[in-house]
Amino acid sequence: MNPMDMMQIVGRISIFKKQHPKFGMFLSSISQSGVRKGDILEVKYKSEDGRESVANIKLTDDDIETLNILKNMRNNQ
């Protein structure tokens, strides 16, 4: 990945975390409760006009590692 792209992503993550602090707390909360391989994370999108879409993923070991990295990033700030 281009270093400039990486810097831009880090900046955008910082903005996202400031604008949506509860999301980081949510990730931290679920990871502290013992997220395991095979658990399901579900995301729901709801537009202003009422359209909805739902997606879910069955967590893998890689997903759990990513959640832990995000949790550690949050704790280090």
C-alpha positions in Angstrom: 0.0 0.0 0.0 1.1 3.5 -0.8 2.3 5.3 2.3 0.2 8.4 1.4 -2.9 6.1 1.2 -2.0 4.7 4.6 -1.7 8.1 6.1 -5.1 9.1 4.6 -6.7 5.9 6.0 -5.3 6.6 9.5 -6.7 10.1 9.3 -10.1 8.9 8.2 -10.2 6.3 11.0 -9.4 9.1 13.5 -12.2 11.2 12.2 -14.6 8.2 12.2 -13.7 7.5 15.8 -14.3 11.1 16.9 -17.7 11.2 15.1 -18.8 7.8 16.3 -17.3 7.1 19.7 -19.9 4.5 20.6 -18.8 2.2 17.8 -15.3 1.9 19.3 -16.8 1.2 22.7 -19.0 -1.4 21.1 -16.1 -3.2 19.5 -14.2 -3.0 22.8 -17.2 -4.4 24.7 -17.7 -7.4 22.5 -14.1 -8.2 22.4 -13.8 -8.1 26.2 -16.7 -10.5 26.5 -14.8 -13.2 24.7 -15.5 -13.1 21.0 -14.8 -16.5 19.5 -14.4 -18.0 16.0 -17.8 -18.8 14.6 -19.6 -16.0 16.4 -21.7 -13.8 14.1 -21.4 -10.1 13.7 -24.4 -8.5 12.0 -24.6 -5.0 10.5 -27.8 -3.2 9.5 -28.1 -0.3 7.1 -31.2 1.9 7.2 -31.6 4.8 4.8 -33.5 8.0 5.6 -36.3 6.8 3.2 -36.7 3.6 5.1 -34.8 1.1 2.9 -32.9 -1.5 4.9 -30.1 -3.9 4.3 -28.6 -6.4 6.7 -25.3 -8.4 6.3 -23.6 -10.7 8.7 -20.2 -12.4 8.9 -19.2 -15.5 10.8 -16.0 -14.5 12.6 -12.8 -16.1 11.7 -9.5 -16.1 13.6 -8.3 -13.3 11.3 -11.4 -11.2 12.1 -10.8 -11.6 15.8 -7.2 -10.5 15.3 -8.4 -7.4 13.4 -10.9 -6.6 16.3 -8.1 -6.9 18.8 -5.9 -4.6 16.7 -8.7 -2.0 16.6 -9.2 -2.4 20.3 -5.5 -1.8 21.0 -5.5 1.2 18.7 -8.3 2.7 20.7 -6.6 1.9 24.0 -3.3 3.6 22.8 -4.9 6.9 22.1 
